[in-house]
Amino acid sequence: MVNYDQLIPDFLMLSPETESKVIVSVVSVSILYFFRALVLRGVESRTQNEFNIYTWRKLSWYVFVFLSFILVGRVWYTGVGDFVTFFGFFIAGLVVVLNQPIASIAGWAYVVIRRPFVVGDRIRVGTIAGDVADIRLFSTVIAEVDGLDGASMPTGRLAHIPNKVFMEEPMFNSSKGLGLLWNELGVEVTFESNWKKAKEILLDIVAIESQDMESKAKSQMRKVFREYKLRLGSFRPEVFTSVTPSGVNFSLRYLVELTDKRQSEERIWENVLTEIGNCEDIDFAYPTRRTFINHIEGKEGAKAPAWPPFVEEKSSKKK
């Protein structure tokens, strides 16, 4: 007659002691997993906030893995000395063999504890910019955007960045601090245009575009001052004047939402094209080549002598 109680141990060639340890390990891990599932179900029933649910899922998973490791280790190494020895050799082996993954785990601990960014923040690391989609044990997933300033349109691609990178390279977080972006646009008109009138038109356009941003920035600064000592100056939109070889250049500087940069630029340019198009004394400048005859076209007090000189001599003899 077949003894089913001994069938699996005989097939796997397990001793009774090893068999009991395997059963206890499986049962312990199963109970922890079941308890985690109950906790997550309770969280999902109490809140509809996706970010809170995501946080509970990630945190409960790390707690589950840690407790499973401790319980299984205690089952297989009953003595305290044996367990400490096992744990020490285990960590030493990981550090030597898995140098890069261990560095990424250290980077994950830095991100979780120091919180230089959280899920949903817009960051830039090296040449990659985007929104943080997930923070994992070995890497962070970023939904890429098509701009190094971190304020352009999504590309639809996901970038996986090893967590050790955040301890080695500078990281820029656009969502921290004000949570707004200083954007600049350049508009250029010809030297012959009424540049003062053009500047007033541009000031009106950029003021209307960013009319709510100043109040948002001021309210956000109260929170920022609790963590950082920053001096950001005025939040009002400004238009700066400069001169280029092609004409008079105006730099429009204003605050904009992180996800509204491209749409904001479109609205401003449409208003600029409409307003400048209605002005008879303002023209857009662009790279051109022209001949300027100073002694004919120049100002009376700044004209050069006629050239060549015999032109004036001939004209005086005829008189």
C-alpha positions as CSV (number, residue, x, y, z in Angstrom):
1,M,0.0,0.0,0.0
2,V,1.3,3.5,-1.0
3,N,2.0,5.8,1.9
4,Y,1.1,9.2,0.5
5,D,2.5,11.0,3.5
6,Q,6.0,9.9,2.5
7,L,5.5,10.1,-1.3
8,I,6.5,13.7,-1.8
9,P,9.4,13.6,0.8
10,D,10.8,10.4,-0.8
11,F,10.4,11.9,-4.3
12,L,12.2,15.1,-3.3
13,M,14.6,13.2,-1.0
14,L,13.8,15.5,2.0
15,S,14.4,14.6,5.6
16,P,11.4,15.1,8.0
17,E,13.1,18.1,9.5
18,T,13.6,19.8,6.1
19,E,10.1,18.9,5.1
20,S,8.7,20.6,8.2
21,K,10.8,23.7,7.6
22,V,9.6,23.9,4.0
23,I,6.0,23.7,5.1
24,V,6.4,26.3,7.8
25,S,8.1,28.6,5.4
26,V,5.4,28.3,2.7
27,V,2.6,28.7,5.3
28,S,4.3,31.8,6.9
29,V,4.8,33.5,3.5
30,S,1.2,32.7,2.5
31,I,-0.2,34.1,5.7
32,L,1.8,37.3,5.2
33,Y,0.6,37.6,1.6
34,F,-3.0,37.0,2.6
35,F,-2.7,39.7,5.4
36,R,-1.3,42.1,2.8
37,A,-4.2,41.5,0.5
38,L,-6.7,42.2,3.3
39,V,-4.9,45.5,4.1
40,L,-5.0,46.6,0.5
41,R,-8.6,45.7,0.1
42,G,-9.5,47.8,3.2
43,V,-7.5,50.7,1.9
44,E,-9.2,50.6,-1.5
45,S,-12.6,50.4,0.1
46,R,-11.9,53.5,2.3
47,T,-10.3,55.8,-0.3
48,Q,-10.6,56.6,-4.0
49,N,-7.3,58.5,-4.1
50,E,-5.1,56.7,-6.6
51,F,-1.9,58.1,-5.2
52,N,-2.7,56.8,-1.7
53,I,-3.6,53.4,-3.0
54,Y,-0.4,53.3,-5.0
55,T,1.7,54.3,-1.9
56,W,0.0,51.6,0.2
57,R,0.7,49.0,-2.5
58,K,4.4,49.8,-2.7
59,L,4.9,50.1,1.1
60,S,3.0,46.9,1.9
61,W,5.1,45.0,-0.7
62,Y,8.4,46.1,0.8
63,V,7.1,45.2,4.3
64,F,5.9,41.8,3.0
65,V,9.3,41.0,1.5
66,F,11.2,42.1,4.6
67,L,9.1,40.1,7.0
68,S,9.1,37.1,4.7
69,F,12.9,37.1,4.7
70,I,13.1,37.4,8.5
71,L,10.6,34.6,9.1
72,V,12.1,32.2,6.6
73,G,15.5,32.9,8.0
74,R,14.4,32.2,11.5
75,V,12.8,28.9,10.4
76,W,16.0,27.7,8.8
77,Y,18.4,29.1,11.3
78,T,17.0,28.7,14.7
79,G,20.0,29.9,16.7
80,V,20.6,33.6,17.0
81,G,24.3,33.1,16.3
82,D,23.5,31.0,13.2
83,F,21.1,33.5,11.9
84,V,23.4,36.5,12.4
85,T,26.2,34.6,10.7
86,F,23.9,33.7,7.8
87,F,22.7,37.2,7.4
88,G,26.3,38.7,7.5
89,F,27.6,36.3,4.9
90,F,24.5,36.9,2.8
91,I,24.9,40.7,2.8
92,A,28.7,40.4,2.2
93,G,28.1,38.1,-0.8
94,L,25.5,40.5,-2.3
95,V,27.8,43.5,-2.0
96,V,30.7,41.7,-3.7
97,V,28.8,39.9,-6.4
98,L,26.0,42.4,-7.1
99,N,27.7,45.7,-6.8
100,Q,25.5,47.6,-9.2
101,P,22.1,46.3,-7.9
102,I,23.2,47.0,-4.3
103,A,24.1,50.6,-5.3
104,S,20.6,50.9,-6.8
105,I,19.0,49.6,-3.6
106,A,21.0,52.3,-1.7
107,G,19.8,54.9,-4.2
108,W,16.2,53.6,-3.6
109,A,16.6,54.1,0.1
110,Y,17.9,57.6,-0.5
111,V,14.9,58.4,-2.7
112,V,12.4,56.9,-0.2
113,I,13.9,58.5,2.9
114,R,15.1,61.9,1.6
115,R,12.3,62.2,-0.9
116,P,14.0,64.4,-3.5
117,F,11.0,63.5,-5.7
118,V,7.8,61.5,-5.4
119,V,5.5,59.8,-8.0
120,G,4.0,62.5,-10.2
121,D,6.9,65.0,-10.0
122,R,8.5,66.3,-13.2
123,I,12.3,65.8,-13.0
124,R,15.4,65.8,-15.3
125,V,18.4,63.6,-14.9
126,G,21.1,64.0,-17.5
127,T,19.4,64.2,-20.9
128,I,16.2,62.6,-19.7
129,A,13.2,64.6,-18.5
130,G,9.7,63.5,-17.6
131,D,7.1,62.6,-15.0
132,V,8.0,60.0,-12.3
133,A,5.6,57.1,-13.0
134,D,7.0,54.6,-10.5
135,I,9.8,54.2,-7.9
136,R,11.0,50.6,-7.8
137,L,13.7,48.8,-5.7
138,F,16.3,48.9,-8.5
139,S,15.0,51.6,-10.9
140,T,12.7,54.6,-11.3
141,V,10.3,54.7,-14.2
142,I,9.9,58.1,-16.0
143,A,7.3,59.0,-18.6
144,E,9.5,61.0,-21.0
145,V,8.7,64.5,-22.3
146,D,10.4,66.0,-25.4
147,G,12.3,68.8,-23.7
148,L,15.3,69.2,-21.4
149,D,13.5,71.9,-19.5
150,G,11.0,69.3,-18.4
151,A,7.9,71.3,-19.5
152,S,7.1,70.0,-23.0
153,M,4.8,67.3,-24.4
154,P,4.9,63.6,-23.5
155,T,6.6,61.4,-26.0
156,G,4.8,58.2,-25.0
157,R,8.1,56.5,-24.0
158,L,9.0,55.2,-20.6
159,A,12.6,55.6,-19.3
160,H,14.0,53.2,-16.7
161,I,16.7,54.9,-14.7
162,P,18.8,52.9,-12.1
163,N,18.3,54.4,-8.7
164,K,22.1,54.7,-8.1
165,V,22.1,57.5,-10.7
166,F,20.3,59.8,-8.2
167,M,23.3,59.5,-5.9
168,E,25.8,60.2,-8.7
169,E,24.4,62.9,-11.0
170,P,22.5,66.2,-10.5
171,M,18.8,65.9,-10.5
172,F,16.4,68.8,-11.3
173,N,12.9,68.7,-9.9
174,S,10.5,71.2,-11.5
175,S,7.6,70.2,-9.2
176,K,9.4,71.2,-6.0
177,G,9.5,74.8,-4.9
178,L,7.1,76.9,-6.8
179,G,5.8,74.1,-9.0
180,L,5.8,76.7,-11.8
181,L,8.2,77.4,-14.6
182,W,9.8,80.7,-15.8
183,N,9.3,80.6,-19.5
184,E,10.9,83.0,-22.1
185,L,9.8,83.9,-25.6
186,G,11.7,86.1,-28.1
187,V,10.0,88.6,-30.4
188,E,12.0,90.8,-32.8
189,V,10.9,93.9,-34.7
190,T,12.8,96.0,-37.3
191,F,14.9,99.1,-36.3
192,E,12.4,101.2,-38.3
193,S,9.4,100.0,-36.2
194,N,7.8,101.9,-33.3
195,W,9.6,99.7,-30.7
196,K,8.1,101.5,-27.7
197,K,4.6,100.8,-28.9
198,A,5.6,97.1,-29.7
199,K,6.9,96.7,-26.1
200,E,3.6,98.0,-24.6
201,I,1.7,95.6,-26.7
202,L,3.8,92.6,-25.6
203,L,3.6,93.7,-22.0
204,D,-0.2,93.7,-22.2
205,I,-0.3,90.3,-23.9
206,V,2.0,88.6,-21.4
207,A,0.2,90.2,-18.4
208,I,-3.1,88.8,-19.6
209,E,-1.6,85.3,-20.1
210,S,0.0,85.1,-16.6
211,Q,-2.6,87.1,-14.6
212,D,-3.3,84.2,-12.1
213,M,0.3,83.0,-11.8
214,E,1.6,85.7,-9.5
215,S,-1.0,84.9,-6.8
216,K,-0.3,81.1,-7.1
217,A,3.5,81.7,-6.8
218,K,3.1,83.8,-3.7
219,S,0.8,81.3,-2.0
220,Q,3.3,78.5,-2.9
221,M,6.3,80.5,-1.5
222,R,4.8,80.3,2.0
223,K,5.2,76.5,1.8
224,V,8.6,76.7,0.2
225,F,10.1,78.9,2.9
226,R,9.5,76.2,5.5
227,E,12.0,73.9,3.7
228,Y,14.3,76.1,1.7
229,K,15.8,79.6,1.9
230,L,15.1,81.0,-1.5
231,R,15.1,84.5,-2.9
232,L,13.2,84.5,-6.2
233,G,12.4,88.2,-6.5
234,S,9.3,89.5,-8.3
235,F,6.8,87.1,-9.9
236,R,5.4,89.7,-12.3
237,P,5.8,89.1,-16.1
238,E,8.5,91.3,-17.7
239,V,9.6,92.3,-21.2
240,F,13.3,92.9,-21.7
241,T,14.8,94.9,-24.6
242,S,18.0,94.2,-26.4
243,V,19.4,94.8,-29.9
244,T,20.5,92.2,-32.4
245,P,22.0,92.6,-35.9
246,S,18.5,92.1,-37.4
247,G,16.5,94.5,-35.2
248,V,15.1,95.2,-31.7
249,N,14.6,92.0,-29.7
250,F,12.1,91.6,-26.8
251,S,12.4,88.8,-24.3
252,L,9.0,87.9,-22.7
253,R,9.5,86.3,-19.3
254,Y,6.5,85.0,-17.4
255,L,5.4,82.1,-15.1
256,V,3.5,79.2,-16.5
257,E,2.2,75.8,-15.3
258,L,4.5,72.9,-16.0
259,T,2.1,71.1,-18.3
260,D,0.9,74.3,-20.0
261,K,4.1,75.5,-21.6
262,R,3.4,74.7,-25.2
263,Q,-0.3,75.8,-25.1
264,S,0.8,79.0,-23.4
265,E,3.3,79.8,-26.1
266,E,0.7,79.1,-28.8
267,R,-1.8,81.5,-27.2
268,I,0.9,84.2,-26.9
269,W,2.2,83.9,-30.4
270,E,-1.4,84.0,-31.8
271,N,-2.1,87.2,-29.9
272,V,1.3,88.7,-31.0
273,L,0.7,87.9,-34.6
274,T,-2.8,89.4,-34.5
275,E,-1.8,92.6,-32.6
276,I,1.4,93.3,-34.6
277,G,-0.5,92.5,-37.9
278,N,-2.9,95.4,-37.1
279,C,-0.1,97.9,-36.6
280,E,1.1,99.8,-39.6
281,D,4.2,101.1,-37.9
282,I,5.6,97.8,-36.6
283,D,7.2,95.0,-38.6
284,F,8.7,91.7,-37.6
285,A,12.5,91.4,-38.1
286,Y,14.2,88.5,-39.7
287,P,17.8,87.9,-41.0
288,T,18.2,90.0,-44.1
289,R,21.0,91.8,-46.0
290,R,20.7,95.4,-47.1
291,T,22.9,98.2,-48.3
292,F,23.0,101.3,-46.2
293,I,24.5,104.5,-47.8
294,N,25.4,106.6,-44.8
295,H,26.0,109.9,-46.6
296,I,22.6,109.7,-48.2
297,E,20.4,107.8,-45.6
298,G,22.2,108.7,-42.4
299,K,21.1,111.4,-39.9
300,E,22.2,114.9,-40.6
301,G,24.6,115.1,-37.7
302,A,26.0,111.6,-38.3
303,K,26.5,111.5,-42.1
304,A,29.9,110.6,-43.5
305,P,31.6,112.7,-46.2
306,A,30.5,111.8,-49.7
307,W,32.5,109.1,-51.3
308,P,34.3,109.1,-53.6
309,P,35.4,112.8,-53.0
310,F,35.4,113.8,-56.7
311,V,31.6,113.5,-56.8
312,E,31.3,116.7,-54.7
313,E,34.1,118.4,-56.7
314,K,32.4,117.9,-60.0
315,S,29.1,119.1,-58.6
316,S,30.7,122.3,-57.3
317,K,32.5,123.0,-60.7
318,K,29.2,122.8,-62.5
319,K,27.7,125.4,-60.3
